[in-house]
Amino acid sequence: MENTDHKHIAIAGNIGSGKTTLTGLLSKHFKWEPHYEDVDTNPYLQSFYKDMQRWSFNLQIYFLNSRFRQIIDIRKGEKSVVQDRTIYEDAYIFAPNLHEMGLMTTRDFENYISLFELMNQFIQPPDLLIYLQASVPALVEQIQQRGRDYEESIRLDYLKMLNERYEKWISGYKMGKLLIVNIDKLDFKNNPEDLSMIIDRINAELHGLF
């Protein structure tokens, strides 16, 4: 039987929006279990940034599998969880963007979407989705600060296209509670006041959940 006492909180946002940092800070504050995106052990990520066309399908399937497993584990678990990125971002933002840019074939894209639609029948959306909204300059600054080698080749037009897809997805998001946090003028990593403002807004949303 499914335990309904624990909650699934997910953080969505473009590359460099601060999802992983916020996941860590919130897990510490609320004593939630963090579920991070599989970046360091992902066997496709570096290859993908070197040759997007060759590795896009493999990477997206890897993420789909990894995130589907995460959701199953979250629902089976006994703890409230904060998740770094959602399965929906892969399906509604990253894969269609790669397809539109000509970096994933129509055949691969249709195969991918078919698999996602099947998985989607077996999962529930998060109880609260936190969207970290950011301008492209803010994303670029944060990407440069963290200095991951393979991210140096990310193009501005790629980030801009992703941002546009995020805005479109979020504007039509109806699957559950949604909290939008614009991070352009925030520094929740180094400024405790910025973090506590976000925590206050989350608490306001969560009181309606518990």
N, C-alpha and C positions, 0 to 999 in steps of 0.2 A: 504494500500500500504506500502511496506517495505521501511523504511528510510535507505538510503545507506550512509549517512554522518558519521554515527558512526561506529566504528571499534570493532571487537572482537579479543582481544589478549589473548592467553592462555599460561599458563606455565606448562610444563610437566617435570616430573623427579621422580626418585625413592624416597622411604620413607627417609626423612632426608636430601634431597638435597637443601632445603631452599625455596621451592615453596611459602609457605604461607608468609614468611618474605618478599620475593621479590614482591609478589602480593601487600602487604601493602605499600612498599616503592615506587613502580611504580604508584600505584593509587594516592598517595600523590603528587608525582612529576608531573605526566601528568594530574592530576584531572580526572582520570578514575574511574569508579565505580567498586569496588572490589567484586568479587563473590567467596567466600571461599568454600573450601571443608567442607562438613557437618561432622565434627569430634566430636565436643562437644555434639551435640544433637543426634548423630547417636545411635539408640537403639541396634545395633548389634555388634559394634566394640569391646567392652570389652569381650563380650561372645565369639566372633570370636577368639580373641587371646588366650582365655582359652581352646577352643575346636574348632580348625579350621575345622575339618571334619564335625562336626554337623552344624556349622553356616555359612560355606562358601557360599552356594547358597543364603541364606537369605541376607547376607551382600552384595553380588554382585548385587542382584536384587534391593536392597535398593539404592545402588550407581547409578545404571543404571537409575532408576526412578528419583532420585534427580538431576542427571546431565542432563537428557533429559529435565526436567522442567526448569533447568537453561538456557539451550540453547534456548528454546522457549521464555523465558523471555528476554534474551539478544537480540534476533532478533526483538522482539516486542517493545523493549525499545527505548529511544531517546538518550541514552548516549553511549560513548565508554566504553567498559568493559574489565577489566583484570580478567581472570578466573584462579583459583587455581586448576590445574589438568583437564584433558579432559575425555570425554566419551570413547575415543579410547583407553586410557590406561587401563580402566577396561576390555574392550573387547579383546584387543590384547596382554595384558601383564598379568594382575592379574588373570582373570578367566582361561585362558589357563594354566598358571603356577600352579594354584590350582588343575586343572584337571590332569596335568602331575605328580604332586606330590602325586596323589591319595587322595587329600583332597576334591575333588568334583567328584561326580559320572559322568559317561559318559552321562547318561540320563539327569541329571541336566544341565550339560555343553551344551548339544545340545539344550535343551530348552532355555537356556540363550542366546546362539548365535543366535538362531532363532528370539528371541525377539529383540536383538540388531540390526540384519539385517533389521528388519521391521522399527525400529526407525530411522536407518541410512538413510532410503529413505526420511525422512522428515526434516533432518537437514543439515546445511551447515558447512564445516570445518571453523576453525578460520582464520581470515585474516593474522595473524602472530602467529606462534607457536614458543615459546622460550623453548628450551630443556636444562635443567640444568644437565650437565653431571658430574658424580662424581665417584670416586673409592670407593670400599667398606669401607676401613678405614676412609675416609672422612665422609661417611654416618653414620658409627657407632659413630664417635666423635660427630656429630651433634645430633644424636638421644639421646645419653647420656646427652648432655648438656641441652636438653629441658626437660628431666626427666619425660616423661609420663609413669605412672606405667605400663600400659598394653603393652607398647612397650619393656619393659625389657626382655620379653621372645622371641623377634624376633631373629631368628637364622641367623648366618652368611651365611649359604648356601642358605637360603631364599632370602636374599638381593643380593647375587651373581647371583642367577638364574634370579631374576627380572632385574638386571643390564644387563645381557646378552640379555634378551628379549627387553629391552629398546633400546640397541644398534642396534639390528636387525630391530626393527620397524622404528627407526629414519633413518637408512641407506636406507630404501626403501620408506621414506615419500615423497609423491608427491602431497599432497592435497592442498598445499598453501605455502606461504613464511615460511622459517624455519631459526631460529637463534640458533646456538649451543654455549652454554657458559659453559666452564669447570670450576667448582667451587673449585677444589682441592687446588689451591693456592690463592683463593679469599676469602675475608671476607666483603661482601657487606653490612652486618648488621652493622658492627662497623667501616669500613673504607670507608669514602666518596669518595676516589679516585677510589676504586673498583666499587662502585655504579655508579659513573659518567662515567666510561668506558663502563659499560653495557648500560647505558642510551644513550651514543653516538652511540653505535652499533644498538640500537633499533631505534633511530632517522634516521640512515642511511637506515634501512629497511623500516621505515614508509614513508619516502619521496617518495618511489616508490608506496605507497598505496594511499596517499591523493591527 
